[in-house]
Amino acid sequence: MAPLTDGDLVLVDPDGDLILKVGSERSITHENKCNSPDNEDDSNAAQHEVKEIKQPKTLRIRVCSKFMTMCSPVFERMLNGSFRESQLTPNPVEPPVLELPEDAPTSMLELCRIFHHTWDTSLDAFPSCVLPIAIAADKYGCHKIARAWFHYRAFRNASRRSTCSILDLARLISISYILDDVGAFYFFSVEGYKSWRTKKGQNDEFISEISRYLPARVHELLKEIAKAQLKALRASCHNAISELCMGNQRYRDGAIVHSTIFTRTEEFTIPVVCKGQAARVAQYIQALFEVDLWLPGRGGGGPASLEAAICIVRQIAARSNDGPVNCDSVACVSCFISWESAVQDVADSFENELRGICLVCLKRGDLSTSKLQTGCNEHQGESTLGWFVAWSQTTRDYETLED
């Protein structure tokens, strides 16, 4: 496809009855930026080359006015309400011109293609160049149809790429927020705090990108949740000892006898283990301690992120059955249990119970500590494992538009 130049007429609908004149002679800096390699990190740029292309300052786009008004409540009010634009009479023979000088030409072109179901499937700079299109969709109130397109782009991209950079993750969270995509925001917010870096200064790029479109409270929430969940993972790893040694608990007067570890501030208990599994328990605790995943946490030298911590637990699980030595008791549960499966279940259960941020509550300003830890039951009744979106949920009301 030949590059577009200033003033080109693009036939989104060759039989359209309306021409949109989009843009002005001023420079379109935002769209140039989204195509710039400087705005991509090294891993992202290595996976797909994004060449800087000069964007046209103006475009003429031939469209069907019916599609525009059906998809956008803003265009509906503009063309059929009491605005000045409503004086235009759509005509396929001599289409009138509707000027939109404040809009970005290429973003508006793609939005019109989305309305007409003729979008550009070769748009590969995902998700950087989806952002301006999401902004245009937000302006014209067409969140529902834009969300469907966003999901198509996201799933198509996911089938070709197995990793997502921290900068791209910030963009995906921003797009979900702009499009009022409750399910996607829930999903990507989980990925956001899982990827939150534990070392100071390593989240600056992420914070800078996400703060362009979202309130500062969002990245503060992600940081808060990441810290709390890392502590919860340490507790889960500690509790796994009780699960693994359950068959060797000894009773005295109805009470369970444990070995006890005292620290300066807290007390932790470890069940008595058989001689055969003592070495394995010690190796398990040592492995967790070396990566700062054993309570109470040393506060330094630990995993790079919550996601990295979960991966470490899975690696420890894979080595848990190395060289098992059984004790003499034929009734010893610990000697016959699969430690690899048990520790793996710790990571699986923990990860499956992670909860995202409810977008509806966020925009309402209703984010209590309980909702951050257990999830929002009011708006997140459906599973988001497959990134399910409730299309009826939105935080905008375009019925209040004023002439």
C-alpha positions as CSV (number, residue, x, y, z in Angstrom):
1,M,0.0,0.0,0.0
2,A,1.4,3.4,-1.1
3,P,2.1,5.8,1.8
4,L,-0.6,8.5,2.2
5,T,0.2,12.1,1.4
6,D,-1.4,15.4,2.4
7,G,-4.9,15.8,1.0
8,D,-5.3,12.3,-0.3
9,L,-8.9,11.0,-0.7
10,V,-9.3,7.6,0.9
11,L,-12.3,5.6,-0.1
12,V,-13.3,3.7,3.0
13,D,-16.7,3.4,1.3
14,P,-16.5,4.0,-2.4
15,D,-20.2,4.7,-2.5
16,G,-20.1,6.8,0.7
17,D,-22.3,9.9,1.0
18,L,-20.0,11.9,3.2
19,I,-16.4,13.1,3.1
20,L,-14.5,13.8,6.3
21,K,-11.7,16.3,6.0
22,V,-9.5,15.4,8.9
23,G,-6.6,17.3,10.3
24,S,-5.0,20.7,9.6
25,E,-1.7,22.1,8.3
26,R,-0.2,21.9,11.8
27,S,2.2,19.1,12.5
28,I,0.8,15.8,13.7
29,T,3.4,15.1,16.4
30,H,1.5,12.5,18.4
31,E,1.2,10.0,15.5
32,N,4.8,10.5,14.4
33,K,5.9,9.6,17.9
34,C,4.0,6.4,18.0
35,N,5.8,5.2,14.9
36,S,9.2,6.2,16.1
37,P,11.7,3.5,17.1
38,D,12.8,5.7,20.0
39,N,9.4,5.0,21.6
40,E,10.0,1.2,21.5
41,D,12.2,-0.6,23.9
42,D,15.0,-2.9,22.6
43,S,13.0,-6.2,22.9
44,N,10.0,-4.7,21.2
45,A,12.0,-3.2,18.4
46,A,13.8,-6.4,17.8
47,Q,10.5,-8.3,17.2
48,H,9.1,-5.9,14.7
49,E,10.8,-3.1,12.9
50,V,8.8,0.1,13.0
51,K,10.0,2.6,10.5
52,E,9.4,6.3,11.0
53,I,7.0,7.4,8.3
54,K,6.0,11.0,7.8
55,Q,2.3,11.2,8.6
56,P,-0.1,13.3,6.4
57,K,-1.3,16.5,8.0
58,T,-4.7,16.2,6.3
59,L,-6.8,13.5,4.7
60,R,-10.1,13.3,3.0
61,I,-12.0,10.1,3.9
62,R,-15.1,9.0,2.1
63,V,-17.5,7.2,4.4
64,C,-21.1,6.1,4.8
65,S,-22.9,8.5,7.1
66,K,-25.2,5.8,8.3
67,F,-22.3,3.7,9.6
68,M,-20.8,6.7,11.3
69,T,-24.0,7.6,13.2
70,M,-24.8,4.0,14.1
71,C,-21.3,3.4,15.6
72,S,-20.8,6.8,17.3
73,P,-23.3,8.7,19.5
74,V,-21.2,11.8,18.9
75,F,-21.5,11.6,15.1
76,E,-25.2,10.9,15.7
77,R,-25.6,14.1,17.6
78,M,-23.4,16.0,15.1
79,L,-25.3,14.9,12.0
80,N,-28.8,14.5,13.3
81,G,-29.0,16.9,16.2
82,S,-29.0,20.7,16.3
83,F,-25.3,21.2,15.7
84,R,-24.1,23.2,12.7
85,E,-22.9,19.9,11.0
86,S,-26.5,18.7,10.9
87,Q,-27.2,21.1,8.1
88,L,-25.1,18.9,5.8
89,T,-27.2,16.6,3.5
90,P,-25.4,13.3,2.8
91,N,-25.4,12.5,-0.9
92,P,-23.5,9.7,-2.6
93,V,-23.4,11.7,-5.9
94,E,-21.9,14.8,-4.4
95,P,-20.8,14.0,-0.9
96,P,-20.7,17.1,1.4
97,V,-17.5,17.7,3.4
98,L,-17.4,17.6,7.2
99,E,-14.3,19.2,8.6
100,L,-12.6,17.7,11.6
101,P,-9.5,19.9,12.0
102,E,-8.6,18.8,15.5
103,D,-8.4,15.0,14.8
104,A,-5.3,13.0,13.8
105,P,-5.8,11.9,10.1
106,T,-4.4,8.3,10.2
107,S,-6.0,7.5,13.6
108,M,-9.4,8.8,12.3
109,L,-8.9,6.8,9.1
110,E,-8.4,3.6,11.0
111,L,-11.4,4.4,13.2
112,C,-13.6,4.9,10.1
113,R,-12.3,1.5,8.8
114,I,-13.3,-0.1,12.1
115,F,-16.8,1.4,11.7
116,H,-17.1,0.0,8.2
117,H,-15.5,-3.4,9.1
118,T,-12.6,-2.8,6.7
119,W,-9.8,-2.2,9.2
120,D,-6.2,-2.6,8.2
121,T,-5.0,-6.1,9.2
122,S,-1.4,-5.2,8.5
123,L,-1.2,-2.7,11.4
124,D,1.7,-4.3,13.1
125,A,3.0,-1.7,15.6
126,F,1.0,-3.1,18.4
127,P,0.2,-1.7,20.9
128,S,1.9,1.6,20.4
129,C,-0.1,2.8,17.4
130,V,-3.4,1.5,18.9
131,L,-3.2,4.2,21.6
132,P,-4.1,7.2,19.3
133,I,-7.0,5.1,17.8
134,A,-8.3,4.4,21.3
135,I,-8.1,8.1,22.1
136,A,-10.1,8.9,18.9
137,A,-12.7,6.1,19.8
138,D,-13.0,7.6,23.3
139,K,-13.6,11.1,21.9
140,Y,-16.4,9.8,19.6
141,G,-18.0,7.5,22.2
142,C,-17.6,4.3,20.2
143,H,-16.0,2.2,23.0
144,K,-17.9,-1.0,22.2
145,I,-16.9,-1.5,18.6
146,A,-13.4,-0.3,19.3
147,R,-13.1,-2.9,22.1
148,A,-14.0,-5.6,19.7
149,W,-11.3,-4.4,17.3
150,F,-8.8,-4.1,20.2
151,H,-9.4,-7.7,21.2
152,Y,-8.9,-8.9,17.7
153,R,-5.6,-7.0,17.6
154,A,-4.5,-8.2,21.0
155,F,-5.3,-11.9,20.3
156,R,-3.7,-11.7,16.9
157,N,-0.6,-10.2,18.4
158,A,-0.5,-12.8,21.2
159,S,-0.5,-15.6,18.7
160,R,2.7,-14.3,17.2
161,R,4.6,-13.0,20.3
162,S,5.1,-14.9,23.5
163,T,6.5,-12.0,25.5
164,C,5.3,-8.4,26.3
165,S,7.7,-5.6,27.3
166,I,7.0,-3.6,30.4
167,L,6.4,-0.5,28.2
168,D,3.9,-2.4,26.0
169,L,2.1,-3.6,29.1
170,A,1.7,0.0,30.3
171,R,0.2,0.8,26.9
172,L,-2.2,-2.1,27.1
173,I,-3.4,-0.9,30.5
174,S,-3.8,2.6,29.2
175,I,-5.8,1.4,26.1
176,S,-8.0,-0.7,28.4
177,Y,-8.6,2.3,30.6
178,I,-9.4,4.6,27.7
179,L,-11.8,2.2,26.1
180,D,-13.6,1.4,29.4
181,D,-12.7,-2.2,28.9
182,V,-13.5,-3.7,32.3
183,G,-12.3,-7.2,31.6
184,A,-9.1,-6.3,29.8
185,F,-8.2,-3.7,32.5
186,Y,-8.7,-6.4,35.1
187,F,-6.5,-8.8,33.3
188,F,-3.7,-6.4,32.4
189,S,-3.7,-4.9,35.9
190,V,-2.8,-8.3,37.2
191,E,0.0,-8.5,34.7
192,G,1.0,-5.0,35.7
193,Y,1.6,-5.7,39.4
194,K,3.1,-9.2,38.6
195,S,5.7,-7.4,36.5
196,W,6.3,-4.5,38.9
197,R,10.1,-4.4,39.7
198,T,11.2,-4.6,43.3
199,K,14.3,-2.4,42.8
200,K,14.0,1.3,43.0
201,G,14.1,3.2,39.6
202,Q,13.3,0.2,37.4
203,N,9.7,1.1,37.0
204,D,10.3,4.7,35.9
205,E,9.6,4.0,32.2
206,F,6.4,2.1,33.1
207,I,5.2,4.9,35.4
208,S,6.0,7.6,32.8
209,E,4.0,5.9,30.1
210,I,1.0,4.9,32.3
211,S,0.8,8.4,33.8
212,R,0.1,10.0,30.5
213,Y,-3.5,8.7,30.4
214,L,-4.3,7.3,33.9
215,P,-4.4,9.0,37.3
216,A,-1.3,8.6,39.5
217,R,-3.3,6.5,41.9
218,V,-3.1,3.6,39.5
219,H,0.6,2.9,39.5
220,E,0.6,3.5,43.3
221,L,-2.0,0.8,43.6
222,L,0.0,-1.6,41.4
223,K,3.1,-1.0,43.6
224,E,1.0,-1.6,46.8
225,I,-0.6,-4.8,45.5
226,A,2.8,-6.1,44.2
227,K,4.4,-5.6,47.6
228,A,1.4,-7.3,49.4
229,Q,1.3,-10.2,47.1
230,L,5.0,-10.9,47.4
231,K,4.5,-11.1,51.1
232,A,1.5,-13.4,50.6
233,L,3.6,-15.7,48.4
234,R,6.2,-16.0,51.1
235,A,3.5,-17.1,53.5
236,S,2.2,-19.6,51.0
237,C,5.6,-21.1,50.6
238,H,5.9,-21.4,54.4
239,N,2.5,-23.0,54.7
240,A,3.5,-25.6,52.2
241,I,5.7,-27.2,54.8
242,S,2.6,-28.0,56.9
243,E,0.9,-29.6,53.9
244,L,3.9,-31.7,53.1
245,C,4.5,-32.9,56.6
246,M,0.9,-33.4,57.6
247,G,1.3,-37.1,58.0
248,N,4.0,-36.8,60.6
249,Q,2.4,-34.6,63.1
250,R,2.7,-35.9,66.7
251,Y,0.0,-35.3,69.2
252,R,0.5,-34.7,73.0
253,D,-2.7,-34.2,75.0
254,G,-4.7,-33.3,71.9
255,A,-2.2,-30.6,70.8
256,I,0.0,-30.7,67.7
257,V,3.7,-30.6,68.6
258,H,5.8,-28.4,66.3
259,S,9.3,-27.2,66.0
260,T,9.2,-23.4,66.5
261,I,11.3,-20.6,65.0
262,F,11.3,-17.3,66.8
263,T,12.3,-14.0,65.1
264,R,12.4,-10.5,66.6
265,T,8.9,-9.7,65.6
266,E,7.1,-12.9,64.7
267,E,6.9,-16.6,65.4
268,F,6.8,-19.3,62.7
269,T,6.1,-23.0,63.2
270,I,7.4,-25.9,61.3
271,P,5.9,-29.4,61.8
272,V,8.2,-32.2,63.0
273,V,9.4,-34.2,60.0
274,C,10.6,-37.7,59.6
275,K,14.4,-38.5,59.3
276,G,14.0,-39.4,55.7
277,Q,12.6,-36.0,54.7
278,A,14.5,-33.8,57.0
279,A,17.2,-33.1,54.4
280,R,14.5,-32.3,51.8
281,V,12.8,-29.8,54.1
282,A,16.1,-28.2,54.9
283,Q,16.9,-27.8,51.2
284,Y,13.5,-26.4,50.4
285,I,13.8,-23.8,53.2
286,Q,17.4,-23.0,52.1
287,A,16.3,-22.5,48.5
288,L,13.5,-20.1,49.5
289,F,15.8,-18.2,52.0
290,E,18.5,-17.7,49.3
291,V,16.0,-15.9,47.0
292,D,14.3,-14.0,49.9
293,L,11.1,-16.0,49.7
294,W,11.2,-17.3,53.2
295,L,9.4,-15.4,56.0
296,P,9.9,-12.7,57.2
297,G,11.9,-11.5,54.1
298,R,15.2,-9.8,54.3
299,G,14.2,-6.8,52.2
300,G,17.0,-7.1,49.6
301,G,18.5,-9.3,47.0
302,G,15.1,-11.0,46.3
303,P,13.3,-11.7,43.1
304,A,13.1,-9.0,40.5
305,S,9.3,-9.1,40.5
306,L,6.3,-11.1,41.7
307,E,6.2,-12.9,38.4
308,A,9.9,-13.8,38.8
309,A,9.1,-15.0,42.4
310,I,6.4,-17.3,41.1
311,C,8.8,-18.7,38.5
312,I,11.4,-19.4,41.2
313,V,8.9,-21.4,43.2
314,R,8.1,-23.5,40.1
315,Q,11.8,-24.1,39.6
316,I,12.2,-25.2,43.2
317,A,9.2,-27.5,42.7
318,A,10.9,-29.1,39.7
319,R,13.9,-30.0,41.9
320,S,12.0,-31.1,45.0
321,N,12.1,-34.8,44.2
322,D,15.8,-35.0,43.6
323,G,17.3,-37.9,45.5
324,P,14.5,-38.7,47.9
325,V,15.4,-41.0,50.9
326,N,12.5,-42.8,52.5
327,C,12.4,-43.4,56.2
328,D,11.6,-46.8,57.9
329,S,7.9,-46.2,58.5
330,V,5.6,-47.7,56.0
331,A,2.9,-45.2,57.1
332,C,5.0,-42.1,56.4
333,V,2.9,-39.8,54.2
334,S,5.8,-37.3,53.5
335,C,7.9,-40.1,52.0
336,F,5.3,-41.1,49.5
337,I,3.8,-37.7,48.6
338,S,5.0,-36.0,45.4
339,W,6.8,-32.9,46.7
340,E,7.1,-31.6,43.1
341,S,3.3,-31.6,42.7
342,A,2.7,-30.2,46.1
343,V,5.0,-27.2,45.7
344,Q,3.8,-26.7,42.1
345,D,0.3,-26.5,43.5
346,V,1.4,-23.7,45.8
347,A,2.4,-21.6,42.8
348,D,-0.7,-22.6,40.8
349,S,-3.1,-21.9,43.6
350,F,-1.4,-18.6,44.4
351,E,-1.4,-17.4,40.8
352,N,-5.0,-18.4,40.1
353,E,-6.2,-16.5,43.1
354,L,-4.6,-13.2,42.1
355,R,-7.2,-10.4,41.5
356,G,-7.1,-7.5,39.2
357,I,-8.2,-3.9,39.7
358,C,-11.9,-3.2,39.0
359,L,-12.1,-0.4,36.4
360,V,-15.6,0.6,37.4
361,C,-14.6,1.0,41.1
362,L,-11.4,2.8,40.1
363,K,-13.3,5.4,38.1
364,R,-15.9,5.7,40.9
365,G,-13.1,6.2,43.4
366,D,-14.2,3.2,45.4
367,L,-11.1,1.0,45.9
368,S,-11.1,-0.3,49.5
369,T,-8.3,-2.5,50.8
370,S,-10.6,-5.5,50.8
371,K,-11.4,-5.1,47.1
372,L,-7.7,-4.9,46.2
373,Q,-7.0,-8.1,48.1
374,T,-10.1,-10.2,47.3
375,G,-11.4,-8.6,44.1
376,C,-14.6,-6.8,43.4
377,N,-17.6,-9.2,43.6
378,E,-20.0,-6.5,42.4
379,H,-18.5,-6.0,38.9
380,Q,-16.2,-9.0,38.4
381,G,-18.7,-11.9,38.8
382,E,-17.5,-13.4,35.5
383,S,-14.2,-15.0,34.9
384,T,-11.5,-13.0,33.2
385,L,-9.2,-16.0,32.7
386,G,-10.1,-15.9,29.0
387,W,-10.3,-12.1,29.1
388,F,-14.1,-12.0,29.0
389,V,-15.6,-8.6,28.7
390,A,-19.1,-7.5,29.8
391,W,-20.0,-5.2,26.9
392,S,-22.7,-3.4,28.9
393,Q,-20.3,-2.1,31.4
394,T,-19.0,1.5,30.8
395,T,-18.2,4.5,32.9
396,R,-19.3,7.1,30.3
397,D,-22.7,8.4,29.5
398,Y,-23.1,10.1,26.2
399,E,-26.7,10.9,26.7
400,T,-25.7,14.1,28.4
401,L,-23.9,15.7,25.5
402,E,-24.9,19.3,25.1
403,D,-25.5,21.2,21.8
